[in-house]
Amino acid sequence: MNGRQALVKESVKSNPNQRHVVHHPDGGWAVVKPRAERVSSRHDTQAQAQTRSKEILSHDGGGESVTHRRDGSVRQSDAVQPVQVDWSLLSTQGHALFYIALCPDSKVKDIARAIGRTERQAWSIVKDLTSRDMIRLRKNGRRHHFSVNFEATFSHPTIEELTLRSAMKGAVEQVRSETPDICEILAAE
């Protein structure tokens, strides 16, 4: 067991939910969960890895993000609080649909932040909604543009006769009329 492994093992005893930012042997920086066989993610810079580490922890109930120097010694340790998500009538997919209806030119990063998920989770939701024909995806170069297909129906058997228009359009129009700059407000949060 090398010094870094011993350090990680010792720190796990005090806090079971941790992520460590370590120098990757092939270059760059990695986010590592103690006792995991593979790295959680790999990044070009230490700062990117720290951000990802904190994002993972916040969506996993909080914990400790430990950043190591290239030599394996601890550079800093940060407590990460869990994401505060209020109870909601809507599922995560419902939140994504409403956000896209309100702000169709948003980036996936903005969608993820608005619904309290990681970018990877947001992409998974977008793909799921696209496969159900609830949102449409249009590419312009590397940029993705989303729009809600208000004529799509819900897939749950109890409401499969309802279209998205009947369930969402009124609420979307009301929010836009009461707060015309809603996309800018949400992006600033």
N, C-alpha and C positions, 0 to 999 in steps of 0.2 A: 504494500500500500504506500503510495507516494504521499508527500506532504499535503497536496491539494485534496486528495481523497480523504485523508485523515481529518483535515479541517472541515470539509463538508459533512463528514460523518458526525463529528463532534457538535457542529452547529445544528444539525437536524434534531438532536436530543432536546434542545431548548425550544424549537419552533418547527413543528412537523410540516407546515405549509410554506415552503421556501422555493425560490428560484435563484440560481447562481449565474452570474455573468462571468464567463471565463474566456480566456484566449483560446481560440480553436487551433489545433495543430496544423490544419491546412490553411490557416490565415483567417483573419477576421475574428469575430467574437460570437460566442454561442450562449444561449440561455439553456441552462441545464436544471432539471428537476433531480433532487437527490434520489439515488437508487434507480434512476431510469436508465434503460439500455441505450437510448438515443437522445440526442439533443432536442430540445423543444423547438428551437429556431436558430438560424445562423444569420449574422449581419456583418456588414462591412465595417461599421464603427461600433465602439463601445457604447456611445450614446444611444444608438438605435437599439442595441441589445438591452440596455437598461430600460428604455421606454417599453419595449415588448415584454420584458420581465414583469414590470409593474402592471401592464395591461392584463397579462395572464392572471396574475395574483388577484387583481381587483375583481375579475370576473369569476374567480374561484374562491370567493369568501374572504379575501385579504390574506396577509401573511408578511413575509420578510423577503426583500430583494437584497442579495449580497453580491456586491461587485468586487471582483478580484483584479489585481494587477497582473501584468504578463508573467511575473515570477510566481504567481499563485497566492500571494499574500492578500489579505483583505484590504481593499481600498476604502469601501464604505458599505454601510448596511442601512437600509431604509425600511421602515414599517409601511405597509401598504394597506389602506382601508378598503373594505369591500365596496363595490358599486352600490349606491343606494337606489334601488328601483322600487318605486311605489307600486302597490297593487293596481292592476288594470283589468278592465273588462276585455281588452284586446290581447290576442296572442302576439308574439314577436312578429309573425308574418303580417298581422293586422297593423301593427305599428309601422312596419316598413311600407305597407301599402299606403297608409295615410301620409307618411312623410314624402313618399314619391309623388303622390297626388298633389301635395302642397308645393313641393320643390322638385319638379321633374328634371332640372339640370344639375342636380347634386351629384357629387362624387360618392363612390362607395364608402370612402372614409367618412364623409359627412353623414351618410345613412347609418353607418355603424355607430358613430358617436351619438346620434339622435336616438337610437333604439337601445343603447347601452350594451352593444356587442362588439366583438373584434371584427376587423375587416374581413377575415377569413369566414367568420360566421355570417356576416352580412352578405358576402358573395354567395354562400350556400343558400341563404334565404332568397336572394335575387334569382338564382338559378331555379329554385323550387317554384317561385311565383311565375317565372317565365315559362317553365314546363307546363304549368297549369293555365297558361294563356291569360294570367291576371295582370301581368305587366309586359310591356313590349320593350325590347332592347334594340337601340339603333347605335351603330358605331360611326364615328366621324374621326378617322385617323386612329389615335390611341384612346380617344375620349369616348366614353359611353354615355348615352342619353337614354333615360328611362321615361316611360309614360304608362299610366294605368289604363288598362282596357276596361272601361266602365260597363261594357256589354258582357263581360265574362260572368259566369255564374259561380256560386260557391260550391265547393266539392263535398261538403258535409250533407248527408242525406236529409237531415231535418230542415235545411235551408237551401237545398239545391235549386229551387225554383227562383230564388232571389238573384238579381244581378248586383254587381258592385255599385252600379249607379243608384239603385234604390236604397242601398245601405250607406253609401259614402258621400255621394255628390252634394247633398244638402249640407252636411257637416263641413265639407271642404270649402264650399262657397261661403258659408257663414264665417269660418276662420279667416278666409281671405278678405272678406268685406270688413271684418272687425279689426284685423291686423294685417294690412297690405304688405308690410315688410317682414312677414313671419319667417321667411327663409333666412334673411340676414340676422334676425334675432336668434334663431336656432343655431346658426353657424357660429355665432359669437359665444354661445354657452360652453 
